[in-house]
Amino acid sequence: MIQIKNEYIANFKVSVILPTGYDPHKHYRTIYLQDGGNAAKQALNYIDHLIISEQIEPVIIIGVHPNNREEDYTPWQAAALQENQSSSGGKAAEYLHLLVNEIKPFIDKHYATNPSAEYTAIGGCSFGGLVSIFASYYYPEIFHHYIILSASFWYEDVLNFLQGKEITHQGKTFKKPNIDRSMHKMYLYVGELEGIHRDSVQKHMVEYTKQAVHAIKQEGFSDANLLFETTAEGTHDVYFFSPYFIRSLFWLYGN
């Protein structure tokens, strides 16, 4: 039976989801998921079945709960989508620093992980997918696998960043680094109906995602190491995130 243990690390609540048959003497693959691991938690019984029936490798899922997701998961401040809201965001670098330097070492010390990059994934949905993309630029030596579900590629200047343009926010310049992608694997998903009823820049969700995937593919991913999937009926909802999270597990860790 899957176990869930809650830890408090670096001022973040962290849900540690251990697979059935967890053995503290083994070394498991680990997936760091944003938003407390919501995409996985919606499907734990099925994930349990897939592990028990040996359809996927056993994995430890680390669900990190945000303190303020619009702050923690965005790379720089951006104008608010609504006129009556103030600009916010921009603390992704600080959050990822804590994740890599405090949360991950604690997990590796207290649980049976294989801490090496080829056994470590990061992922998330929406803003959680956005910050996971930036983890691939800031810490490519820590994470080699990425699960990017309906990432907020509409966020101001993110598409320009991914396309290699130099951008400036709050007096700081950002430029996409050159990353050796030969050892990386990335799964991306978006639903074709995402943003369809929005009036803001979010209405470009699908178009911007496809442009982002094209830009990311140019970084050196092989056809075997990057998979982009979509569905005609998909809206921006965990109802779709969870089954495509399962598909990512099959692609990355299927037997």
N, C-alpha and C positions, 0 to 999 in steps of 0.2 A: 504494500500500500504506500502511495506517495505521502511523504511527510512535509509539512510546512513549518519552518522555524523562523521566528522573528528576531532580528537583531537591530541594535541601534548603533550606527557607526558614523562618525564624523557628522553628527547631528542629522543623519538621515535614517528613516526606518527602512530596513532591508528585509524582504521576505526570501528565505532560502528554501527552495523547493527541491527536496531530495527524492530520487527515483526509488521505486519499489526494489527491495533487495540491496539498498545502499550498504556498501561495505567500506568502513573507514580505512581499510588497508589497500583499497584500489585507488586509481587516479582517473577521475572522470572529466569528460568535456564539460565546459561551463559556458552558459549563455547569460550575459548581463542584459536585462530587459528594463526599459524605462517604464514609468507609470505603474510601478509595483508589479510588473509582469502581467498586466491585465489580459493581454492577448493569450497568454498561456493559461492563466487561471480559469478562463471561460471554458477551457477544454481539457482540464486535468484528467478526467476519467478516460478520455480517449488517448491522451498522451501516455497514461499509465498502461492502457491496453497495448499500444504500439511497442512500448518497452518490454512488457512481459512476453508478448508474442514475438519478440526479437525482430520486429520490422524496422525499428530504428535503434541506434545505440542509446544506452542509458546516458542521460545528461543531468547535470545540476543546473537549475534555472535560478538566477539571482534577480529578484524583482526589486529595483530601487525606487522607492516612493519619492516623488519630488516634494520639495518644500514650496516652491512656486514655479510651476512648469514653464510659464512664459518667460521667467527670468533664467531658470536653470538650463533650458533647452535651446536658447537662441544665441547666435554668435555675436550679435551687436544690437544696439538699440535701433528701433524702427518706429516710424510713425504709426499711430493707432489706426485700426481699421474703421473705427467709429469716431465721429467728430467730437463726442462728449467724453472721450477717453484720452488719457495722457500717453505719451510714448513710453515704452518699457522694453525690457529684455536686455540681452547682451552679456550674460554671465555663463555661457556654455564653457568657456575655457576654464573658469574657476571650478565649475561643477566637474568637468572631466578630470581636472587635476586631482580633486578629492577622490573621485572614483578610482583612478589609477594608482594613486599614492597612499590612500588610506583604506578605502572599501575593499579593493581587490586583495591587497596584502593580508587584511584581516580574514577574508574568506579563504585564501590559500593556506593560511596558518591553521584555521580551525575546522576546515572541511577537506574532504579527500579529492581535491582538484588536481588536474595536471595544469600547472600554471603557465606552460609555454604558449606562445602566440598561436601556434597551429591548432591548439586545443581550446582556444578562447574566442568566443563570439560576443558581439554587442548588437543590440537591435531595439526597435521600438516602432510605435505608430504615431503618425501625425508629427507634432513637435518632437516626440520621442524618436521618430525616424530621422528627423533633421539633425538632432544632436549626435545621433549614432553615425551619420555621414561625416560630421565634423570630427568625430573620434578617429575616423579612418585617415584623416589628414594630420591630426595632432599626435596620434599614438599608433602609427601603423606597425610599430614593432611590438605592440602589446596585444592587438586584436588582428587576427587574420581572416575571420569570418564575420559577415554583416547581414542582418535581416532588416530590411528597410520597407516598412509597410505604410503606404500613403503618406510619405514624408511631406512636410510643409515647404515644398520647393517654391511656393508663391511668396515666401517671406522676402522682404525687401532686399534686393541685391544678391540673394543667394544664387540665382541662375547666372548672373554676371560673374560671380566668384567661380562657379563651377566651369564656366566657359573660359576661364583663365584671365579675366580682366582684373586689373588692380582697382580696388574700391577703398573709399575712406569713410569712416564713421567716427564721430566724436574725436576727431583729430588723429585717429589711428588708422594705419593703412593695412589692408588685408590682401594677400595674393596667394592663390592656391599653390602649394608646394608640389614638386615633382616626387611622386611616390612610385616605388617599385611594386607593381601589382602582381608580379609573377606568382607569388605565394598566397594571394588573397582570393577569396570567393565571396561574391555578393549576390544576394537575392533581393529583388525589388518587386513591389506590387502597387497598383493603383486601380480603383474601380472607375469605370467609364462615366458614372453618374456623379462623381464627386465634384462639388462646386456648382452643380447645375442650377441650383436655386439661390445662389449667392449674388449679391450686387457688388461686392468688393473685389479686390484682386484675387480672392479665393475662387472666383468663377473660372480662372485659368488653371485650376489645379491639374487637370489631366494634360492639357497642352504643355505646361511647364514641366510636369513630371517626365513626359516623353523627351523633351529637350534636355532635361537634366540627365536622363539615362544615356542619351547619345553622347553628352559631354563626358560622363563618367567612363563610358566604354572606350573613349579615345585615350584614356590614361594608360592603357596597356592590358586590360583584361582580355583573356582569351574567350572564345565562344563557350568553352567548357566551364569557365570560372565566373560568368555573370549570367544570371537568368532574370528576365523581366516578364512578369505575368500581369494580366488584367482580366476583368470580367465585365460583360456588357451591363449587368444589373447592379454593379457594386456602388454603394453609397459610402460616405465617410462614417463608418460605424464598426464597432467591435464585432458585430454580427458577421462581417466579412473579414475583419482582421484575423480572427481566430482560425478559420479554416485555411487562410493563406499562410499563417504562421505554421500550421501543420504541414502544408506543402513545402515550406522552407526546410522543415526538419527532415522530410523525406529526401529532399534534394541534397542537403548537406550531410546527413547522417544516416540515410537509409541503408538497410542491409539487403 
